[in-house]
Amino acid sequence: MSRRIKNTISNKELLQAMGGIRDCYVKEADYAACAVRKKHSHRWYVAAGMAAMLALSILLPNLNKATAHAMQSLPVIGEYFKLVTFREYRFDDGRHSADVKWNKIYADRAGMDDSEKTGKQAHKSVKEINAQMEQKTEKLLKEFKKQVGALGYSSLTVDSKVVTNSSKYYCVMLSAFSSQADGYQADAFYTIEKSTGKLLELSDLFPENVDYVDVLTAQIKKQMRQNMKKDENNVYFLDTDTPAALFDKIDENQQFYINGKDEIVICFAEGDVAPASMGTLHFVIPQKVVKELQKNKR
């Protein structure tokens, strides 16, 4: 009897500790367990136990901030940011498969050595990026789940990675590949300026009233024409009889990131400026072009 009481208390304490876990996480674990139960009913108890252990291994880092920070080993002083996987979802029924990772950026306040204001702004930027990445990921997963059980095949892969971590900038790319009849790659880029902690848009890189859109567009079109001369398989929407497909100019806040050489890289989604078969496209803007535009920037 006493042993049973101890076990009950232990289980109660564990449930209390898991109180911060979102309901959707528990539903995902339950869904996985039910799928196993239908397929192998005589092995239900073993499968359920394994599913629960797997769920715990994924969910425990979300119990509270102290636990999460301890388990994820935040960066040392001076490193500012770290990208951490806090949840994963995998599914495969032979026709439909998914491998999805929810990643978050953590900002180390100790690394914000410029000012308290910079630290607060950095945490604000990180919060905004995390919210956007989670929203995009949840939307993609919702669309994938609608395909499960339907005829045909579908897949979804979502992950994110650090593309630049220099003394000046921290840039993260959220990458998603989905396929049904055709495959489609969708990327999103986020750039934080370390000196200010600000999440940058392309317009933030240039002085007001500077015509950076036309200048950068001209440089990109120049590179496109050079690429077409080098390889006839390179095709861009520059000379076409279809106005809707014609590449006119970049958006004022076109997707971009800054590489390790402090060069601006302008990014396009599949099908935006070239046939979808060419995939996502990136164009590095020469520093001399950027410096000319930035010379009056304070």
PyMOL commands that set and color helices and strands:
alter all, ss='L'
color gray80, all
select helices_A, chain A and resi 2-20+23-39+41-62+65-72+109-111+116-147+202-205+212-230+243-245+276-278+287-294
alter helices_A, ss='H'
color red, helices_A
select strands_A, chain A and resi 81-92+96-107+154-165+169-179+183-193+198-199+256-258+264-268+281-284
alter strands_A, ss='S'
color yellow, strands_A
deselect
rebuild
show_as cartoon
